[in-house]
Amino acid sequence: MSSGVKLMDSEIEQQEAEEEQEVSDPVSVLEAKRTQQQAILLMLFMIVGLNSAWILAQSQTSDIEVNRPGAGQRTTHTFEVPDMMLMSKDVPVTMDCEFTFDESKEANNSNVSWSIIDGRGLKIYEWTGEVGDDCGAEFSLNPGSHRVSTSIPYAITAEQTLHMQVWKGLSKEGHIIATVMAFLFPLPAILAAQRRASKAPRSVPLARMRSLEDWQEIHREMEEMDRTAAEIHDLEPFIGGTISMEQSFTPEPVLQDKAIEAKDVPDIPEIDQTELIEDMERDTLLGLEDPLAADKRIRKVGDIYDLMKDD
């Protein structure tokens, strides 16, 4: 017992000496920093990429053909301006327009015009001029129904196309959303890498980890001792005596080549169990009453279970 205490004291001293030299994991620190750098680069790439994609999306147009040569001339054409994201934003619109004379016919008037009218009948935009003038225009329209009204005299051909930039009205909101998405996506990886980098220099010393394992082993041994002590306590009425904890946990001595002298072994009287067996066969308790004699077959607690199995 004293040797075990000395051994434990020496181990504790060794552990305290190792704890003075705190063990850090440089590999974990480097991996955490590398992960953090990669996450930051990913964030910057996503910020640039998503905002560039949004700029490209805004430049795309939805084209509406009003009039074109050879397809017949329409003086009225109705179209719908979409309400993107239900935010009632104005949509920029560009009118590409060109009026020309039909060479196969003789024109008697060169005055032309076109206008944009909303669903309530209000005139939003109007252009008036002559054939050959630049009739293109840029304006903004509210979401809803609109129509193009064109005045086309005889022998004049009109070519008109509307180009609507449906996402242009949400330019600011789109850049904000793209930037927030690019910031939030790699943020968990950055925070996790920072936590790993901050914890790595304060990693648990090896001595402390071994001490925890030793205490766990001691805890398991103490639980085993408690269970065995409880079993011995339950068996005391049947073996006619009390066995101490130290006796119950005394390991079985290793057999040596040298025989034990006879004077060191106490004399144990032989027991005639014939009468005991006969009493038990007659279902009596005579064989189980005191006084009891020691059974030399029982040297440790495990022998009792072995005898019970044999019976």
Secondary structure by P-SEA (a helix, b strand, c coil): caaaaaaaaaaaaaaaaaaacccccaaaaaaaaaaaaaaaaaaaaaaaaaaaaaaaaaaccccccccccccccccbbbbbbbbccccbbbbbbbbbbbbbbcccccccccccccccccccccccbbbbbcccccccccccccccbbbbbbbbcccbbbbbbbbbcccccaaaaaaaaaaaaaaaaaaaaaaaaaaaaaaccccccaaaaaaaaaaaaaaaaaaaaaaaaaaaaaacccccccccccccccccccccccccccccccbbbbbcaaaaaaaaaaccccccccccccccccccaaaaaaaaaac
